[in-house]
Amino acid sequence: MQEAGIVTLFRTILIILLIYYGFKLIARFVFPLFFKRMMKNVEKKFNEQQYRNTPEQNNVKEGETVIDKAPKTQSKGNEDTGEYVDYEEIE
């Protein structure tokens, strides 16, 4: 078996520090590139969604009123069903 000496301890600490600073250096360059790419994708999706939701403005003349939503139609019930009674007391 190997004996744990001061040299082995020093080498272990040195390896840990090299890994730590190596990761820190790589992260400084890689993470910003990753976030830039991610933000471009989010911006692209947002612009596509925004373009899809905007109405065509080429057909609208100045001063013309445009209604985007159709009015709700009231559906009438079956005419032969009779009158609806909310509450009737029975004695």
DANOR-V579096 format. One record per residue. N is the residue number from 1. SS is DSSP state (~ for helix, > for strand, _ for the rest). PHI is phi in radians with two decimals (* if undefined). PSI is psi in degrees with one decimal (999 if undefined). Layout:
# DANOR-V579096
N&SS&PHI&PSI / N&SS&PHI&PSI
This chain:
# DANOR-V579096
1&_&*&151.2 / 2&_&-1.51&146.7 / 3&_&-1.60&136.8 / 4&_&-1.36&110.0 / 5&_&-2.01&-178.6 / 6&~&-1.17&-31.9 / 7&~&-1.21&-42.5 / 8&~&-1.14&-41.1 / 9&~&-1.10&-44.5 / 10&~&-1.10&-41.4 / 11&~&-1.14&-39.6 / 12&~&-1.12&-44.7 / 13&~&-1.10&-41.0 / 14&~&-1.10&-42.0 / 15&~&-1.13&-42.6 / 16&~&-1.09&-43.5 / 17&~&-1.14&-40.6 / 18&~&-1.11&-42.5 / 19&~&-1.12&-43.3 / 20&~&-1.07&-51.5 / 21&~&-1.24&-30.9 / 22&~&-1.12&-44.9 / 23&~&-1.09&-41.5 / 24&~&-1.09&-41.7 / 25&~&-1.18&-44.6 / 26&~&-1.14&-41.3 / 27&~&-1.10&-32.5 / 28&~&-1.11&-29.9 / 29&~&-1.75&-33.2 / 30&~&-1.43&-45.0 / 31&~&-1.07&-42.7 / 32&~&-1.07&-37.0 / 33&~&-1.13&-41.8 / 34&~&-1.08&-45.3 / 35&~&-1.21&-35.3 / 36&~&-1.09&-44.7 / 37&~&-1.12&-41.4 / 38&~&-1.12&-41.5 / 39&~&-1.18&-35.3 / 40&~&-1.10&-41.7 / 41&~&-1.12&-41.8 / 42&~&-1.15&-42.6 / 43&~&-1.12&-40.4 / 44&~&-1.10&-45.6 / 45&~&-1.11&-40.2 / 46&~&-1.10&-44.7 / 47&~&-1.15&-38.4 / 48&~&-1.12&-42.2 / 49&~&-1.17&-39.9 / 50&~&-1.15&-39.9 / 51&~&-1.17&-37.3 / 52&~&-1.16&-34.1 / 53&~&-1.51&-12.5 / 54&_&-1.47&135.5 / 55&_&-1.29&157.7 / 56&_&-1.18&121.6 / 57&_&-1.70&-1.9 / 58&_&-1.28&-30.5 / 59&_&-1.49&-9.4 / 60&_&-1.65&124.7 / 61&_&-1.52&159.5 / 62&_&-1.17&132.2 / 63&_&1.54&-5.4 / 64&_&-1.49&140.8 / 65&_&-1.59&131.7 / 66&_&-2.07&130.1 / 67&_&-1.91&118.5 / 68&_&-1.47&-25.7 / 69&_&-1.99&131.3 / 70&_&-1.33&143.1 / 71&_&-1.19&150.3 / 72&_&-1.28&136.0 / 73&_&-1.66&135.8 / 74&_&-1.50&120.3 / 75&_&-1.52&128.3 / 76&_&-1.54&143.0 / 77&_&-1.26&-179.2 / 78&_&-1.15&126.0 / 79&~&-1.18&-27.3 / 80&~&-1.62&11.8 / 81&~&-1.42&-21.7 / 82&_&1.75&-172.6 / 83&_&-1.54&140.4 / 84&_&-1.56&128.9 / 85&_&-1.97&123.0 / 86&_&-1.16&-49.9 / 87&_&-2.61&135.8 / 88&_&-2.39&125.6 / 89&_&-1.51&130.5 / 90&_&-1.93&130.9 / 91&_&-1.78&999
